[in-house]
Amino acid sequence: MGVYPTDKALAMAKEQGLDLVEISPKAIPPVCKVVDYKKFVYDNKKREKAQKAKASKVVVKEIRFGPNTDDHDYDFKKKHAIKFLKEGAKLKAYVFFKGRSIIYKDQGEILLLRLAQDLIEYGKLEQMPKLMGKRMTIFIQPKKKN
């Protein structure tokens, strides 16, 4: 194509019935193209939408425990946690303390650490148990698939 002064480029665009669109304003000299502006905007939106669709969306699944969760319930919820991690979802496990059950903080922490230890082959513990209000929470990130 070649390098044209702005006036000449504008004249060429008008002659062809198109628009002069600045592609890269920071380049020296600025890069411009003679195109249909509406089509240019449409193509850009289409490209951005395709990039958004390709971007991976992080899904967070939650599992709730009580401080005195018995073994059967624990095993049942652990199976669900394994399924979630195999699907590639991030897992948020938490112990909810109702009323005066907050005195069992240590049991809740032991329960969450046990879960993290049981799921070590499926995911990696992202943060140690953390008490926020009446919830003690951990996050487990799935292991990358080979």
Helices and strands as residue ranges (DSSP letters): H 6-16, E 19-24, E 31-35, H 37-54, E 60-65, H 71-87, E 90-96, G 99-104, H 105-118, E 123-132, E 135-142
